[in-house]
Amino acid sequence: MPLSRFPVTPVQQSRLSQVDFNHLGFGSIFCDHMFSMTYENGAWMNPQIQPYQALAIEPGVAMLHYGQTVFDGYKSFRGIDGEVRIFRPEMNARRLHASCLRLCIPIMGADELGEIMVQATRQLIELDRDWIPSQWGQSLYIRPLIIGTESTLEVRAANSYRFIIMTSPVGSYFTNLKKGVSLRVEDRFTRAASLGGLGAAKTAANYAASLLPGSESRSEGFDQVLWLDSNEHRYVEEVGAMNIFFKIGGKVVTPPLGGSILPGIVRDSALTLLRDWGLEVEERRIAIDEVVAAFSSGELEEVFGAGTAAVICPVASIGYKGEIYPVSSSPPGELTLRLYDELTGIQYGKLPDRHGWIVGAPVSA
Ligand SMILES: Cc1ncc(COP(=O)(O)O)c(C=O)c1O
């Protein structure tokens, strides 16, 4: 049964006129409205849409100290036909649900969460339709967030929570498709534990662990960190904000979902498309030494990342143990470009959505 519409408190004065759509950046501008829901006395309640606003929280809120917070991220696109399309939001709902379970957040069922997220997203899009950018490569990024709000310094799951969905008009996250990104292999620090850790959850701790290595690698001139496994610092895991793929000797290889990396939705979409096209795809552990050996033997054909913010992003070079491996001198590679074109084609309504990935968001003019 479809959910009824959530009550809306509209803004008095829109901030839209302050937005420069030619310089959006990523995630620093927030639309006029947000969705809000609370958890108290054992029940989720009070779903509503209200003006985007500061949250009143006490300094003693355990989430600020112990990190009981989860989030997710998906996008909607203003298509070439003017229609607005949301890309695979139910999958993000399932991942957010899994993140909640791992962080001991009492969440409703995954299907119900998905229905709430889709309905809230549609209403936010309808209300803030003029915030949705229209240039190719731009989109409306949607960020659900669930935080513990109970004020206690005890280390335990909170008894109260806030669920927010905010939206943000964004440009592209990384450098352009022709330049690609440079990655530095991180062989000192670890993003997430190999066994039993938080790596598969989209939660603050994983990003906190990435800040120092990320900052170090940027000061060395790299764009992003390429993570290795926590046990041996030998097997490739993922990149800061995207999953990683290698094309080696005609086959596409990507690390498996073993609980330590984020189960990316664009990763899943890329795997589906690659298999559709009849390519041989392996989800298996891949040692960084194998990548270097494939580069040296000339078998490493392409390296690319996949993620909501990054879309499909060519990797131009990889730095490891003081060496720089120029894995692509003229990105993007043929397969990287084909994937980028297919995925963005589906997202912007240029190509048919054969897998049912798009959820429509009707906007009245
Ligand atoms: C650490 C990490 N890995 C991978 C991804 C890609 O996931 P998705 O394709 O669902 O955006 C992200 C996306 O934000 C991420 O933060």
The ligand as an SDF file (V2000), in Angstrom:
LIG
                    3D

 16 16  0  0  0  0  0  0  0  0999 V2000
   34.0930    3.9250    0.9700 C   0  0  0  0  0  0  0  0  0  0  0  0
   33.1880    3.8670   -0.2140 C   0  0  0  0  0  0  0  0  0  0  0  0
   33.2980    2.8310   -1.0620 N   0  0  0  0  0  0  0  0  0  0  0  0
   32.4930    2.7210   -2.1350 C   0  0  0  0  0  0  0  0  0  0  0  0
   31.5320    3.6650   -2.4150 C   0  0  0  0  0  0  0  0  0  0  0  0
   30.6300    3.4980   -3.6030 C   0  0  0  0  0  0  0  0  0  0  0  0
   29.3310    3.1220   -3.1970 O   0  0  0  0  0  0  0  0  0  0  0  0
   28.0660    3.5150   -4.0710 P   0  0  0  0  0  0  0  0  0  0  0  0
   28.2960    2.9520   -5.4180 O   0  0  0  0  0  0  0  0  0  0  0  0
   26.9020    2.8660   -3.4010 O   0  0  0  0  0  0  0  0  0  0  0  0
   27.9920    4.9880   -4.0740 O   0  0  0  0  0  0  0  0  0  0  0  0
   31.3750    4.7550   -1.5580 C   0  0  0  0  0  0  0  0  0  0  0  0
   30.3360    5.7510   -1.8530 C   0  0  0  0  0  0  0  0  0  0  0  0
   30.0840    6.6890   -1.2580 O   0  0  0  0  0  0  0  0  0  0  0  0
   32.2190    4.8670   -0.4180 C   0  0  0  0  0  0  0  0  0  0  0  0
   32.0970    5.8890    0.4390 O   0  0  0  0  0  0  0  0  0  0  0  0
  1  2  1  0
  2  3  1  0
  2 15  2  0
  3  4  2  0
  4  5  1  0
  5  6  1  0
  5 12  2  0
  6  7  1  0
  7  8  1  0
  8  9  2  0
  8 10  1  0
  8 11  1  0
 12 13  1  0
 12 15  1  0
 13 14  2  0
 15 16  1  0
M  END
$$$$
